């Protein structure tokens, strides 16, 4: 199993996704969700749509 580089690990972190979601909320006015994906390369992502069942919502920026 391959390990992530320190930069990729930082960019793919919950903290980074949360900061991005906050910035997107301010810029667009739309709710943003930080969701867990289960993918090693992209463990969390930000979306403006409430995700379906396979994904777990970690944070909602109102």
Buried (B, 14 or more C-beta within 10 A) or exposed (E): EEEEEEEEEEEBEEEBBBEBBBEBBEEEEEBBBBBBBEEEEEBBBBBEEEBEEEBEEBBEBE
